[in-house]
Amino acid sequence: MLVKNNDMSRGNIRNILLIQLGDIGDVVWATPTFRAVKKAYPDANISVLLRGDFGSLLEADPHIHKTFEVKRYKGNLLKKAKKQIKFIRDLRGEHFDLVFDLRSDDRGAYMAFLTGAPIRVALLYSGFKLRNRFFTHLADPTPPKERIYGAAEQSLLVVRGFGINTEDGIPNLWISEKVGKSVKQLLNGEGVTVVSRWITLNPFSRWQYKEWGYEKWVRIVDWLWEKYGISTVIVGAPEEKEKSINIVNKCSGRIYNLTGSTTLDELAGVLSLSSLHIGVDSAAPQIAAAVGTPTITIYGPSVWSEWAPLGEMHSVITPDCNCAPCHRKGCNDSGISKCLEELTVDKVKGAVQEFLDHNSKIPVRSIP
């Protein structure tokens, strides 16, 4: 059934679940959808189903009642099965009236069906006929006449088809008082709070073909310290700790290493205090922008117009070649992007300098 109008009385909808089983960046870009649904159903409880340990990122969001996390359980087959069954029972125990699946994968369709919700909504995909059967309502995926930039539209398209409209497509994340205190302790312990001006840097990506040369980042860190007296705080996931140590050890400029030292919500807290975030196409610039921090992001093969943070305080750096973006996982899917290898340090310096020149007095942010 194609959704043309919201054919359910909104007064009957009390519990809503939004399923977003994408990566961290997908979750951040879905926050405008969470807000739009809450605005449309102000008296309903809005819950979100996520992957892994992503729930902490939304813990302080005033629009969200509860988060659920799909995890990879440990143990033998029987133990895993028991935990899965308990998880499904917990979901069904919420008695959801309405479920939105914000992606197109099979896992989201299964989870939507298992909730037992009487109304289950997703986009109609002509090539996924079996998946479509898991839903009671299918939203027309016809794109708007005028292109709407930003990855938020991928989620908003689902709820728009159910009669929920919004022009607000800017992601927002909230930092709780608890996280603020833990971040302050962390920064105090590393000595960052005594520094007058500092920025954050994330040179890592889940996909190596999106990364810029680590030795080039060393030159950027040293230049920032020598020319501007700006310290750098490097951030990243625990599995990137060793790579970050190699970068730090080669820097002569002042740099602090928080790689692997923060939870996801604490990372958001650190980024919220940064005067500027510089890095590559990854979750970090999405989180930074969502907490109000300016960003400069390097893009190579991927489409920056879809994923780059929106707004005048955010900028992107792209290679000087005709083949980018190529939508490939490196040149000929080799995992190596020559366009990024050829991107010069001077071009990145130029983008950073332009920002600094227009913001000569970088504000020193503080934790309340």
C-alpha positions in Angstrom: 0.0 0.0 0.0 1.5 3.4 -1.0 1.2 6.0 1.7 -0.5 9.1 0.3 -1.9 10.5 3.5 -1.5 9.6 7.1 -4.5 7.4 7.5 -4.2 6.8 11.2 -5.5 9.1 13.9 -2.5 10.5 15.6 -4.2 10.4 18.9 -4.1 6.6 18.7 -0.3 6.5 18.3 1.4 6.3 21.6 4.6 4.4 21.0 6.8 4.8 17.9 10.0 3.1 16.9 12.4 4.3 14.3 14.9 1.8 13.0 18.3 3.1 11.9 20.8 0.3 11.6 23.4 2.2 9.6 26.8 3.5 10.6 27.4 6.4 13.1 27.1 9.0 10.3 23.8 7.6 9.3 22.5 7.9 12.9 23.7 11.5 13.1 22.0 12.4 9.8 18.8 10.7 11.0 18.4 13.1 13.9 16.2 15.6 11.9 13.9 12.7 11.3 13.7 11.9 15.0 12.7 15.5 15.6 10.2 15.6 12.8 8.4 12.5 14.1 8.3 13.9 17.6 6.9 17.1 16.3 4.2 15.3 14.4 3.4 13.1 17.4 4.2 15.3 20.4 2.3 13.0 22.9 4.0 9.8 21.7 7.1 8.1 23.0 9.8 8.0 20.3 12.3 5.2 20.5 15.2 4.3 18.2 16.7 1.0 17.3 20.4 1.2 16.5 23.5 -1.0 15.9 26.2 -1.8 18.5 26.9 0.8 21.2 25.5 3.8 19.3 22.8 4.5 21.8 24.9 6.7 24.0 25.1 9.3 21.2 21.4 9.9 21.6 21.1 9.6 25.3 20.6 13.3 25.9 18.3 13.9 22.9 15.1 15.4 24.4 13.0 14.0 21.5 13.9 10.4 22.2 12.3 8.3 24.9 14.4 5.2 24.7 17.1 3.5 22.6 17.6 -0.1 21.8 20.8 -1.6 20.4 21.2 -4.6 18.1 24.4 -6.4 19.4 26.5 -9.3 18.5 26.1 -11.6 21.4 28.9 -13.8 22.7 28.8 -17.4 23.8 27.6 -20.7 22.3 24.6 -20.9 19.9 22.1 -21.6 22.8 23.3 -18.5 24.8 23.1 -16.3 21.7 19.6 -17.6 20.9 18.4 -16.9 24.4 19.7 -13.3 24.3 18.2 -12.7 20.9 14.8 -14.0 22.1 15.0 -11.8 25.2 15.8 -8.8 23.1 12.9 -9.4 20.8 10.6 -9.9 23.8 11.8 -6.5 25.2 11.0 -4.9 21.9 7.5 -6.4 21.7 6.9 -5.5 25.3 7.0 -1.8 24.3 3.8 -2.4 22.3 4.8 -0.1 19.4 1.9 1.3 17.4 4.0 2.5 14.6 7.5 1.6 13.2 9.5 3.4 10.6 12.4 1.5 9.0 14.8 4.3 7.7 17.0 2.1 5.6 16.6 -0.6 2.9 18.4 -3.6 4.3 16.7 -6.9 5.2 17.7 -6.7 8.9 15.6 -3.6 9.5 12.7 -5.3 7.8 12.9 -8.4 10.0 13.2 -6.3 13.1 10.2 -4.1 12.1 8.1 -7.3 11.6 9.2 -8.8 14.9 8.1 -5.8 16.9 4.5 -6.8 16.2 3.6 -3.2 15.5 0.3 -2.9 13.5 1.7 -0.2 11.3 5.1 -0.7 9.7 6.4 1.9 7.2 9.3 1.8 4.8 10.2 3.0 1.3 8.9 1.1 -1.6 11.8 -0.6 -3.5 10.7 -2.3 -6.7 13.7 -4.7 -6.6 13.0 -5.9 -3.1 9.6 -7.5 -3.4 10.1 -9.9 -0.5 11.3 -7.2 1.8 8.3 -5.1 1.0 6.0 -7.8 2.4 7.3 -7.1 5.9 5.6 -3.7 6.0 2.0 -2.6 6.1 2.7 0.8 4.4 5.2 1.6 1.7 6.1 5.2 1.0 6.5 6.4 -2.5 10.3 7.0 -3.1 9.7 9.6 -5.8 12.3 12.3 -5.2 11.3 16.0 -4.8 11.2 18.3 -7.8 14.1 20.3 -6.3 17.1 18.5 -5.0 17.5 18.6 -1.3 21.2 18.3 -0.2 22.4 16.4 2.7 22.1 12.8 3.8 19.2 13.6 6.1 16.9 13.3 3.2 17.5 9.6 3.0 15.6 9.2 6.3 13.2 12.1 5.9 12.0 10.6 2.6 10.4 7.7 4.5 8.4 9.9 7.0 7.5 12.4 4.3 5.7 9.6 2.5 3.7 9.1 5.7 2.6 12.8 5.8 5.3 14.1 8.1 7.0 17.1 6.5 9.8 19.3 7.7 12.3 21.7 6.2 14.7 21.2 9.0 17.5 18.9 7.7 20.4 19.9 10.0 21.6 17.2 12.4 21.8 18.0 16.1 23.3 16.1 19.0 22.9 17.0 22.7 25.6 16.6 25.4 24.4 15.5 28.9 25.6 17.0 32.1 27.0 13.6 33.0 29.1 13.4 29.8 30.2 17.1 30.2 31.7 16.2 33.6 33.4 13.1 32.4 34.9 15.0 29.4 36.1 17.7 31.7 37.9 15.2 33.8 39.4 13.5 30.8 40.7 16.8 29.3 42.1 17.8 32.7 43.9 14.5 33.0 45.5 15.0 29.6 46.4 18.6 30.3 44.3 19.9 27.4 42.3 22.4 29.6 45.4 24.5 30.2 45.8 25.1 26.5 44.3 28.4 25.3 43.5 27.3 21.7 43.1 23.8 20.4 41.4 21.9 17.5 40.5 18.3 17.0 41.9 16.1 14.2 40.7 12.7 13.0 42.9 11.4 10.2 41.2 8.0 10.2 38.3 6.4 8.4 36.7 3.0 8.5 37.8 2.8 4.8 41.4 3.3 4.1 40.7 4.7 0.6 39.2 7.7 2.2 42.3 8.6 4.2 45.0 11.2 3.5 48.7 10.4 4.1 49.5 10.3 7.9 52.9 12.0 7.3 51.0 14.9 5.7 48.9 15.3 8.9 52.2 15.6 10.8 53.1 18.6 8.8 49.7 20.1 9.4 50.0 19.7 13.1 53.5 21.2 13.2 52.4 24.1 11.0 49.4 24.9 13.2 51.7 25.0 16.3 54.6 26.9 14.7 52.5 29.5 12.9 49.4 30.0 15.1 50.3 28.4 18.4 47.3 26.1 18.1 47.4 22.7 19.8 45.9 19.6 18.3 43.8 16.9 19.9 43.8 13.7 17.9 40.7 11.5 18.2 39.7 8.1 16.9 38.5 4.6 17.7 40.3 2.2 19.9 41.5 0.1 16.9 43.2 3.3 15.6 45.3 3.8 18.7 48.5 2.4 17.3 48.3 4.5 14.2 47.7 7.7 16.2 50.7 7.0 18.4 52.9 6.8 15.3 51.5 10.2 14.1 52.0 11.8 17.6 55.6 10.5 17.9 56.5 12.2 14.6 55.0 15.6 15.5 57.1 18.5 16.9 54.0 20.6 17.5 51.9 20.3 20.6 49.5 17.4 20.2 47.4 15.4 22.7 46.2 11.9 21.9 42.7 10.9 22.9 42.3 8.1 20.4 40.5 5.2 21.9 40.1 7.1 25.2 36.4 8.2 24.8 33.1 6.6 24.5 30.9 7.7 21.6 29.0 10.3 23.7 32.3 11.5 25.2 33.7 11.9 21.8 30.8 14.2 21.0 31.6 16.1 24.2 35.2 16.6 23.2 34.3 17.7 19.7 31.8 20.2 21.1 34.6 22.0 22.9 36.9 22.0 19.9 37.3 25.4 18.1 37.6 23.5 14.8 37.6 20.0 13.6 39.8 18.8 10.7 39.8 15.4 9.2 38.7 13.0 6.5 35.3 11.6 5.4 34.3 9.7 8.6 31.8 9.9 11.5 33.9 12.5 13.4 33.0 15.5 11.2 29.3 14.5 11.2 29.4 14.5 15.0 31.4 17.7 15.3 29.0 19.6 13.0 26.0 18.2 15.0 27.4 19.6 18.2 28.0 23.0 16.6 31.8 22.9 15.8 33.1 24.2 12.5 34.6 21.5 10.2 37.1 21.2 7.4 36.8 17.7 5.7 38.9 16.1 3.0 36.9 14.2 0.4 38.2 12.0 -2.4 36.2 9.2 -4.1 33.0 9.8 -2.1 30.4 12.4 -2.9 30.8 15.3 -0.5 27.6 17.0 -1.6 25.6 14.1 0.0 27.6 13.7 3.2 29.5 16.9 4.0 28.1 19.0 6.9 25.7 21.7 5.8 26.2 25.4 6.6 28.6 28.3 6.0 30.9 27.3 8.9 31.7 24.0 7.2 34.0 23.5 4.2 35.4 20.7 2.2 38.7 20.0 0.4 38.6 18.0 -2.8 41.4 16.8 -5.1 42.3 18.7 -8.3 41.4 15.9 -10.7 38.5 15.2 -13.1 37.8 11.7 -11.9 36.7 12.6 -8.3 34.3 11.8 -7.0 34.3 8.4 -8.7 32.1 6.5 -6.2 34.7 3.7 -6.1 36.6 2.2 -3.2 39.8 3.6 -4.5 41.1 3.7 -8.0 39.5 0.7 -9.8 38.4 -0.5 -6.4 42.0 -1.1 -5.4 41.6 0.5 -1.9 44.1 3.2 -2.8 42.9 6.6 -4.0 45.5 8.4 -6.1 43.5 11.6 -6.0 44.1 11.8 -2.2 47.7 10.7 -2.6 48.2 13.7 -4.9 46.3 16.2 -2.7 49.0 18.6 -1.4 49.7 19.8 2.1 49.7 23.4 0.7 46.1 23.0 -0.4 45.0 21.8 3.0 47.0 24.5 4.7 45.2 27.1 2.5 41.8 25.9 3.5 42.7 25.9 7.2 44.4 29.3 6.9 41.3 30.8 5.2 39.2 29.7 8.2 41.7 31.0 10.7 42.1 34.3 9.0 38.3 34.8 9.1 38.2 33.6 12.7 41.4 35.2 14.0 40.2 35.0 17.6 39.3 31.3 17.9 36.8 31.1 20.8 37.9 29.2 23.8 35.0 26.9 24.6 34.4 25.7 28.1 32.3 23.1 29.8 29.4 24.4 31.8 
